[in-house]
Amino acid sequence: MIKTLGQQLQSDRRVKQAKGLLLAALKEHQAKMKPRPAHKHLQKHFDQLIAKCSQLRGGQLYYPYLSSGLGKGPLVELADGSVKYDFITGIGVYYLGHSHPKLLSSSIDAALEDTLIQGNLQQSTATVEILELIVKTACCKGAALKHCFLTSSGAMANENGLKIVFQKHAPAKRILAFQRAFAGRSMVTAQITDKAINRAGLPKVLAVDYVPFYDPAKPQESIRLAKAALLKHLKKFPRQHAGMMFELIQGEGGYYPGSREFFVTLMKILKDHKRAILVDEIQTFGRTSEAFAFQHFGLDKYVDVVTIGKMLQVCATLFREEYKPQPGFISQTFTASSSSIHAAKTIIQELLGGGYLGGQGKIQKFHQHFVARLEGLAKKYPCWVRGPFGFGAMIAVTVLDGKMESAKEFLKVLFQNGAMAFVAGHEPVRIRFLIPVGAVTFSDIDRVCELLEKSLLQTVKGMKLENPTC
C-alpha cells in the first residue's frame, strides 16, 4: 500500500519512540500525585499570577485556579503546588480528566499535522474521521441526522443550528424555548437564555416565547401546562416560529430532566405545525445512558437539528437532509484545533467502546454511587442538604438556604479543602458536579463526599447557622 509522506511521518520509528518516552515520563510524574495543600514557597508567586491574570482579563477568575500543566484523572495540580479534585471539569469539558495518556498520545499525532488548527477551507483526513464517527453515532438508533458541521464553541454550534432552522422556515422571526433555558452567551443565544442578567445592556435581536418545563412532582399537570402554552404561542404567532429549542436536561438552569412523554407531546405538536425541533446537547452529550440524550429519551425520529460540544473538545451542529443550508451560509475561520479533532476521535471511541453506556454502564454506576453518598448527606443534614438532583453524569444538590451568597461561600471553602464544583440555577441555587466520567473511580467519589461534608460543617460554623437537625 502506498503511503503519503504524512503517513510515513506518523509511523516513523523515532516518532513512536518519542511518544513512548513521553508517556513513560507522564506516568512517572503522575505516580507522585496525591491531594495536598499549596506549597508555602510557591504561594506568593502564585497569588501574583492570579492578580495579574485578573487584571489583564478585566475581571477576577471564579477560582484562584492556574494549573501547573499536570493532572491525573480527577486530580489536577495548580501552580501553587496544591493538588485538588476536579468535579466540575471546566463545566463539563474534561471528560477524561486531566493528563489522560490517550489524549497525550492523540495530541502528539495532532502536533505532527502540518497546521495547529484546521481552517474552513482546508481540512485534514482526521476531520473526515470525526465527522463520520459523530454522524454514525447520532443515527445508530434511527435518527436522520445525516450531516454534521464542526465548529470551535458550543455557542457557535447553537448559532449555526438557529441559522439553519430560520433559513429553512423563513420568514419566521421567533423561536420557542423552555423557561430556565440556557443557550449560550452570544448576541443571539443570550436572547434565548432565560436569565435577564445575561442580556443586560444588549439590544433585542430575537423574539423568544417560553414554555414551562417538566415538573416530576406533577408530571401530568406539567405536560398539560406546557402543551397549552405551546399551542397558545403557535396560535398567537401563526407560522412565525422557526422552531423550538429543547434542553432535554436543563444544565445551567439547575439540572432538571424531562421525560419522554413530556417531550413527545410537544414534539408531535411542532411536527403537526411543521416547525423545527432543535435539541441542544452541548452539555448532555455523553452523560446519559446513551451517547445522545435524545437517544436515551427515544426521540430519534423527531429531532431535526442537534448541537453537541464540551466533552468532545470539538463542537458540532447535526441536521437532517431537508435542513441542509445554502452553500456558505454557515462558516467560520476555524473548524477546531488539530489537537481538538484528534482528541475528539479518541474520546468518542472511548465513550462507545469503554463500557460507559447502557443501563449498567459506567455512567449509570457512577451516578448511582454518587447519588447514594449525597442522599446520605441529605439524610444526615436535612436542613442543610437537599437532593440530590440531576441525571446521569450531571448531578447537583442544594446546600444551606439555596441562595447564591451561601452557595459561593460553600464553594470557596470546598475549594480550599481540595475539591471543585460550581453553581447552577437560582431560587434555589444548586451546587453542580460534572464528574470526569472517563477517569473517576468510586473511591474518588467517596473522598469528594468526605470533603463536601467537611466543607459544609465549616461553612455552617463560619456563617453561624442553626443546628442541622431542625
HUSULVEN-V270552 format. One record per residue. N is the residue number from 1. PSI is psi in whole degrees, 0 to 359 (none if undefined). D_FIRST is the distance of its C-alpha to the first C-alpha in Angstrom with 1 decimal. Layout:
[[N;PSI;D_FIRST] [N;PSI;D_FIRST]]
//
This chain:
[[1;131;0.0] [2;131;3.8] [3;142;6.4] [4;166;9.9] [5;325;12.8] [6;318;14.1] [7;323;11.3] [8;322;11.6] [9;315;15.3] [10;326;15.3] [11;7;13.7] [12;138;15.9] [13;320;18.2] [14;324;21.2] [15;316;20.5] [16;321;20.3] [17;317;23.5] [18;318;25.2] [19;318;24.6] [20;319;25.9] [21;319;29.0] [22;319;29.7] [23;322;29.6] [24;319;31.8] [25;319;34.2] [26;312;34.4] [27;320;35.2] [28;316;37.9] [29;327;39.6] [30;330;39.5] [31;339;41.3] [32;353;44.3] [33;135;44.6] [34;156;47.4] [35;134;49.8] [36;158;52.3] [37;176;54.6] [38;153;54.3] [39;128;55.0] [40;331;58.3] [41;347;57.2] [42;346;54.4] [43;316;56.4] [44;313;58.2] [45;322;55.1] [46;314;53.3] [47;323;56.3] [48;320;56.3] [49;318;52.6] [50;314;53.4] [51;317;56.3] [52;317;54.3] [53;315;51.5] [54;319;54.1] [55;317;55.9] [56;324;52.9] [57;354;51.5] [58;21;55.0] [59;153;55.5] [60;147;55.4] [61;148;52.4] [62;315;53.2] [63;151;52.6] [64;76;52.9] [65;112;49.2] [66;116;47.0] [67;157;44.3] [68;344;43.6] [69;0;39.8] [70;140;39.6] [71;180;39.9] [72;90;39.3] [73;242;38.8] [74;353;42.1] [75;143;43.6] [76;139;43.4] [77;131;45.1] [78;167;47.1] [79;353;47.9] [80;5;51.4] [81;351;49.9] [82;152;50.7] [83;123;48.2] [84;158;48.6] [85;127;47.3] [86;100;45.5] [87;21;46.3] [88;340;45.9] [89;54;42.4] [90;34;42.8] [91;50;44.3] [92;12;41.3] [93;323;38.4] [94;71;37.5] [95;323;36.4] [96;17;34.8] [97;205;37.6] [98;138;37.5] [99;45;34.9] [100;130;32.7] [101;327;30.0] [102;326;27.3] [103;327;28.3] [104;316;28.4] [105;315;24.8] [106;328;23.7] [107;327;25.9] [108;317;24.2] [109;318;20.9] [110;323;22.9] [111;340;24.6] [112;356;21.3] [113;162;21.1] [114;341;22.3] [115;152;25.5] [116;341;27.8] [117;144;28.6] [118;130;27.0] [119;168;29.2] [120;323;30.0] [121;334;28.5] [122;115;25.3] [123;167;23.2] [124;170;20.0] [125;334;17.3] [126;330;19.3] [127;318;22.1] [128;319;20.4] [129;315;19.7] [130;324;23.4] [131;315;24.8] [132;319;23.2] [133;316;24.4] [134;312;27.9] [135;317;28.3] [136;318;27.1] [137;319;29.5] [138;328;32.3] [139;2;32.1] [140;344;31.7] [141;17;35.4] [142;356;36.1] [143;155;36.3] [144;36;35.3] [145;81;33.9] [146;347;31.0] [147;152;30.7] [148;127;30.4] [149;119;31.3] [150;150;30.7] [151;177;33.4] [152;1;34.6] [153;155;37.9] [154;323;39.6] [155;319;42.4] [156;326;40.0] [157;317;38.3] [158;320;41.8] [159;314;42.8] [160;320;39.8] [161;317;40.8] [162;318;44.4] [163;319;43.5] [164;313;41.5] [165;328;44.4] [166;322;47.0] [167;318;45.3] [168;321;44.9] [169;26;48.5] [170;141;50.1] [171;33;52.9] [172;143;53.2] [173;358;54.3] [174;163;54.6] [175;151;52.4] [176;146;53.4] [177;171;52.7] [178;151;54.1] [179;144;56.9] [180;15;55.6] [181;151;52.3] [182;125;50.0] [183;349;47.4] [184;186;46.9] [185;13;48.7] [186;176;47.8] [187;318;50.6] [188;311;49.7] [189;333;48.6] [190;334;51.7] [191;326;53.8] [192;324;52.3] [193;122;52.7] [194;64;56.0] [195;110;57.4] [196;324;59.8] [197;332;59.2] [198;347;55.6] [199;4;57.0] [200;124;59.9] [201;358;60.4] [202;142;57.7] [203;151;58.6] [204;122;58.1] [205;355;55.0] [206;136;54.5] [207;128;56.9] [208;134;56.1] [209;131;57.9] [210;146;57.7] [211;136;57.8] [212;144;58.9] [213;172;56.3] [214;139;56.4] [215;108;59.1] [216;339;58.4] [217;336;62.2] [218;67;63.1] [219;310;60.1] [220;322;61.8] [221;319;64.0] [222;327;61.1] [223;317;59.2] [224;315;62.4] [225;318;62.9] [226;318;59.3] [227;315;59.5] [228;318;62.8] [229;317;61.6] [230;313;58.5] [231;324;60.6] [232;315;63.2] [233;316;60.7] [234;326;59.1] [235;320;62.6] [236;325;63.9] [237;71;61.0] [238;127;59.9] [239;19;56.3] [240;351;56.3] [241;127;53.8] [242;329;50.1] [243;196;49.5] [244;138;49.8] [245;125;47.8] [246;127;47.5] [247;114;47.1] [248;330;46.9] [249;113;47.8] [250;126;49.7] [251;280;48.5] [252;332;50.6] [253;343;53.4] [254;12;53.9] [255;59;51.3] [256;116;52.9] [257;149;50.8] [258;198;51.6] [259;160;51.5] [260;314;49.7] [261;319;53.1] [262;310;53.9] [263;317;50.6] [264;320;50.6] [265;313;54.2] [266;320;53.4] [267;326;50.1] [268;320;51.7] [269;315;54.3] [270;320;51.8] [271;318;49.9] [272;327;53.3] [273;5;53.9] [274;46;50.4] [275;152;49.8] [276;148;46.4] [277;108;45.6] [278;118;43.8] [279;121;42.9] [280;107;42.7] [281;31;40.4] [282;319;40.0] [283;333;41.6] [284;339;41.3] [285;127;37.6] [286;15;36.5] [287;11;40.1] [288;195;41.3] [289;347;40.5] [290;166;37.7] [291;316;35.1] [292;143;37.3] [293;327;41.1] [294;332;41.3] [295;320;39.5] [296;318;41.9] [297;1;44.8] [298;43;43.3] [299;19;43.4] [300;318;40.0] [301;349;41.6] [302;330;43.8] [303;137;41.6] [304;318;40.8] [305;136;39.5] [306;137;38.5] [307;143;38.0] [308;163;36.4] [309;211;36.2] [310;263;37.5] [311;338;35.6] [312;348;32.2] [313;332;32.4] [314;160;31.5] [315;159;33.9] [316;154;33.3] [317;119;35.3] [318;147;34.2] [319;155;35.9] [320;164;36.4] [321;319;35.5] [322;350;39.2] [323;12;39.3] [324;121;36.5] [325;167;38.1] [326;150;38.5] [327;133;35.8] [328;359;36.5] [329;320;39.1] [330;129;37.3] [331;169;35.6] [332;166;35.7] [333;314;34.8] [334;134;32.6] [335;305;30.4] [336;168;30.2] [337;155;29.2] [338;320;25.6] [339;324;26.9] [340;319;28.7] [341;316;25.7] [342;321;23.6] [343;320;26.8] [344;319;27.4] [345;317;24.1] [346;316;25.1] [347;315;28.7] [348;327;28.1] [349;321;25.7] [350;317;28.5] [351;315;31.1] [352;330;29.5] [353;3;28.4] [354;13;31.1] [355;27;34.1] [356;330;35.8] [357;169;36.6] [358;167;39.1] [359;335;42.8] [360;21;42.2] [361;174;39.3] [362;321;39.6] [363;313;40.8] [364;322;43.7] [365;318;44.5] [366;320;44.7] [367;310;46.8] [368;320;49.2] [369;314;49.6] [370;314;50.2] [371;318;52.6] [372;319;54.5] [373;320;55.1] [374;325;56.1] [375;324;58.4] [376;319;60.1] [377;320;60.8] [378;324;62.2] [379;322;64.4] [380;325;65.6] [381;70;66.2] [382;336;67.0] [383;347;68.5] [384;341;65.7] [385;125;62.5] [386;139;61.8] [387;207;58.7] [388;165;55.9] [389;176;54.3] [390;197;50.9] [391;137;48.0] [392;234;44.9] [393;12;43.8] [394;104;46.3] [395;144;49.6] [396;158;52.9] [397;158;56.5] [398;130;59.7] [399;151;61.7] [400;232;65.3] [401;5;66.7] [402;14;63.5] [403;155;64.3] [404;318;61.9] [405;316;64.1] [406;319;64.1] [407;317;60.3] [408;322;59.6] [409;318;62.0] [410;315;60.4] [411;325;56.9] [412;316;58.2] [413;319;59.7] [414;318;56.5] [415;315;54.5] [416;329;56.9] [417;351;56.6] [418;23;52.9] [419;155;51.2] [420;135;50.2] [421;195;50.6] [422;178;51.6] [423;162;54.0] [424;146;53.6] [425;180;56.1] [426;153;59.8] [427;59;63.1] [428;160;62.0] [429;136;59.3] [430;152;56.9] [431;120;54.9] [432;154;51.3] [433;135;48.4] [434;89;44.7] [435;150;43.4] [436;85;40.0] [437;323;38.9] [438;6;35.7] [439;346;37.6] [440;158;41.2] [441;167;43.0] [442;322;46.3] [443;327;48.0] [444;315;47.0] [445;317;48.6] [446;315;51.7] [447;318;52.0] [448;322;51.8] [449;326;54.4] [450;319;56.6] [451;327;56.2] [452;314;57.0] [453;314;60.3] [454;316;61.2] [455;324;60.6] [456;312;62.5] [457;321;65.6] [458;321;65.4] [459;317;65.2] [460;316;68.1] [461;316;70.2] [462;328;69.4] [463;357;70.3] [464;53;73.4] [465;170;72.6] [466;176;74.5] [467;139;74.0] [468;345;70.7] [469;358;72.5] [470;none;74.4]]
//
